[in-house]
Amino acid sequence: MGDGNGRLRRVFVICGPVANSTIGMRFGSWWKAIGLRGRAVGIILYAVGVWITSQFIYISVTLVSSIVAGGMLAIAVFVFLHVLSAREVSGWV
């Protein structure tokens, strides 16, 4: 049947396959290299892009809130499983 850690590893692989790819690692390195101000500008530009797009394309509020809630739940589950697996909270910065 397998050990519990094998199942937990599969969950982590499903949660972040792009982050562990070459493109994901390059993006992560770039994101860290641009500094705090660059990240803030990137987040603001993304938000502005979403707002502009929403002015031209109708997207149901229910759909958006469901996607956001699902994303937040996925993050919470990921963090919980990581802490459960590592048995500590360290090295997250």
C-alpha positions as CSV (number, residue, x, y, z in Angstrom):
1,M,0.0,0.0,0.0
2,G,2.9,2.4,0.6
3,D,3.9,4.8,3.3
4,G,2.2,8.0,4.2
5,N,5.2,10.1,3.0
6,G,4.8,8.7,-0.5
7,R,1.2,10.0,-0.7
8,L,2.3,13.3,0.8
9,R,5.1,13.7,-1.8
10,R,2.6,13.1,-4.5
11,V,0.4,15.9,-3.1
12,F,3.4,18.3,-3.1
13,V,4.3,17.3,-6.7
14,I,0.7,18.0,-7.8
15,C,0.7,21.4,-5.9
16,G,3.8,22.8,-7.5
17,P,4.9,21.1,-10.8
18,V,5.5,24.4,-12.5
19,A,7.5,25.8,-9.6
20,N,10.0,22.9,-9.8
21,S,10.3,23.1,-13.6
22,T,13.2,25.0,-15.3
23,I,10.9,27.9,-16.2
24,G,9.5,28.0,-12.6
25,M,13.0,28.1,-11.1
26,R,14.1,30.8,-13.5
27,F,11.1,32.9,-12.7
28,G,11.7,32.4,-9.0
29,S,15.3,33.5,-9.3
30,W,14.2,36.6,-11.3
31,W,11.5,37.4,-8.9
32,K,13.9,37.4,-6.0
33,A,16.5,39.4,-7.9
34,I,14.2,42.3,-8.7
35,G,13.9,43.2,-5.1
36,L,11.0,44.4,-2.9
37,R,10.2,47.5,-5.0
38,G,10.2,45.5,-8.2
39,R,7.9,42.9,-6.8
40,A,5.5,45.5,-5.6
41,V,5.5,47.1,-9.1
42,G,4.9,43.6,-10.6
43,I,2.0,42.9,-8.3
44,I,0.4,46.3,-8.9
45,L,0.8,45.9,-12.7
46,Y,-0.8,42.5,-12.5
47,A,-3.7,43.9,-10.5
48,V,-4.2,46.7,-13.0
49,G,-4.1,44.2,-15.9
50,V,-6.8,42.1,-14.2
51,W,-8.9,45.3,-13.6
52,I,-8.6,46.4,-17.2
53,T,-9.4,43.0,-18.6
54,S,-12.5,42.8,-16.3
55,Q,-13.8,46.0,-17.9
56,F,-14.0,44.4,-21.3
57,I,-14.8,40.8,-20.5
58,Y,-17.7,39.9,-18.1
59,I,-16.7,37.3,-15.6
60,S,-19.2,36.2,-13.0
61,V,-18.5,37.4,-9.4
62,T,-19.5,34.0,-8.2
63,L,-16.9,32.3,-10.4
64,V,-14.2,34.7,-9.3
65,S,-15.0,34.3,-5.6
66,S,-15.1,30.6,-6.0
67,I,-11.7,30.5,-7.7
68,V,-10.2,32.8,-5.0
69,A,-11.6,30.7,-2.2
70,G,-10.3,27.5,-3.8
71,G,-6.9,29.1,-4.2
72,M,-6.8,30.2,-0.6
73,L,-7.9,26.8,0.6
74,A,-5.2,25.1,-1.6
75,I,-2.6,27.4,0.0
76,A,-3.8,26.6,3.5
77,V,-3.7,22.8,2.8
78,F,-0.3,23.1,1.2
79,V,1.1,24.9,4.2
80,F,-0.5,22.5,6.6
81,L,0.9,19.5,4.8
82,H,4.3,21.0,4.6
83,V,4.4,21.7,8.3
84,L,3.1,18.1,8.9
85,S,5.8,16.7,6.7
86,A,8.7,18.8,7.9
87,R,7.5,18.9,11.5
88,E,8.8,22.5,11.8
89,V,8.4,25.9,10.4
90,S,11.9,27.1,9.3
91,G,13.6,28.4,6.1
92,W,10.5,30.0,4.6
93,V,12.1,33.4,4.1
